[in-house]
Amino acid sequence: EEDEDNDEDEDDVDNVEELELPVEDYEEAVEKEQEEDSTTVTPQEYLLGTPVYKLFDDEWYAGEIFDFNPQAGTYEILYKDGDTEVYKTDEEELFDIISNAAGPQQYPIGVEVYKEFEGDGWYWGEITSYDENEGKYTVTYSDDEVWEYDANDKEFVAAIDAVDEARNWDKETKEEEEDNSEEDET
């Protein structure tokens, strides 16, 4: 029986020898495997900190490129409200949201503002136009009143920044109301 087992082992060895690749094919196979194993590195096209603007559900959000992963070829966008998104380098939408922020104006048309008018309360508005020659933004408020602002006008910038604060306050207020109503139910 031992002889039979040895014969089977020899047959296996013979089969392996028959399956060997010629040297050229072997080298080509190894080279191909190494290429597949090597990590592809995507060149970085946009700098970290590049501003972006994106429209979400009829609201504009400002953000910036926060991180770049050359192995995955992706950019991570961090928005002012703390949300993040990841885009592949070749995604059209990445180009679009960078372009939204790269116009001659700092803020694209449609960016919301929230401003307090002395003795009249707080009003929502949005940028409705930009005059490139004069560097002025036109903002139309919810009461249809129209105001013009220079790009660096502190009141204008504060009205843009107030949007995030108002939304955060509104969100926190709603969460507190929900928590209170849950407590009342128990």
Secondary structure in CASP SS format (residue, H / E / C, confidence):
PFRMAT SS
TARGET T0000
AUTHOR 0000-0000-0000
METHOD secondary structure of the structure
MODEL  1
E C 1.00
E H 1.00
D H 1.00
E H 1.00
D H 1.00
N H 1.00
D H 1.00
E H 1.00
D H 1.00
E H 1.00
D H 1.00
D H 1.00
V H 1.00
D H 1.00
N H 1.00
V H 1.00
E H 1.00
E H 1.00
L H 1.00
E C 1.00
L C 1.00
P C 1.00
V H 1.00
E H 1.00
D H 1.00
Y H 1.00
E H 1.00
E H 1.00
A H 1.00
V H 1.00
E H 1.00
K H 1.00
E H 1.00
Q H 1.00
E H 1.00
E H 1.00
D H 1.00
S C 1.00
T C 1.00
T C 1.00
V C 1.00
T C 1.00
P C 1.00
Q C 1.00
E C 1.00
Y C 1.00
L C 1.00
L C 1.00
G C 1.00
T C 1.00
P E 1.00
V E 1.00
Y E 1.00
K E 1.00
L E 1.00
F E 1.00
D C 1.00
D C 1.00
E E 1.00
W E 1.00
Y E 1.00
A E 1.00
G E 1.00
E E 1.00
I E 1.00
F E 1.00
D E 1.00
F E 1.00
N E 1.00
P C 1.00
Q C 1.00
A C 1.00
G C 1.00
T E 1.00
Y E 1.00
E E 1.00
I E 1.00
L E 1.00
Y E 1.00
K C 1.00
D C 1.00
G C 1.00
D C 1.00
T E 1.00
E E 1.00
V E 1.00
Y E 1.00
K E 1.00
T C 1.00
D C 1.00
E C 1.00
E H 1.00
E H 1.00
L H 1.00
F H 1.00
D H 1.00
I H 1.00
I H 1.00
S H 1.00
N H 1.00
A H 1.00
A C 1.00
G C 1.00
P C 1.00
Q C 1.00
Q C 1.00
Y C 1.00
P C 1.00
I C 1.00
G C 1.00
V C 1.00
E E 1.00
V E 1.00
Y E 1.00
K E 1.00
E E 1.00
F E 1.00
E C 1.00
G C 1.00
D C 1.00
G E 1.00
W E 1.00
Y E 1.00
W E 1.00
G E 1.00
E E 1.00
I E 1.00
T E 1.00
S E 1.00
Y E 1.00
D E 1.00
E C 1.00
N C 1.00
E C 1.00
G C 1.00
K E 1.00
Y E 1.00
T E 1.00
V E 1.00
T E 1.00
Y E 1.00
S C 1.00
D C 1.00
D C 1.00
E C 1.00
V E 1.00
W E 1.00
E E 1.00
Y E 1.00
D E 1.00
A C 1.00
N C 1.00
D C 1.00
K H 1.00
E H 1.00
F H 1.00
V H 1.00
A H 1.00
A H 1.00
I H 1.00
D H 1.00
A H 1.00
V H 1.00
D H 1.00
E H 1.00
A H 1.00
R H 1.00
N H 1.00
W H 1.00
D H 1.00
K H 1.00
E H 1.00
T H 1.00
K H 1.00
E H 1.00
E H 1.00
E H 1.00
E H 1.00
D H 1.00
N H 1.00
S H 1.00
E H 1.00
E H 1.00
D H 1.00
E H 1.00
T C 1.00
END
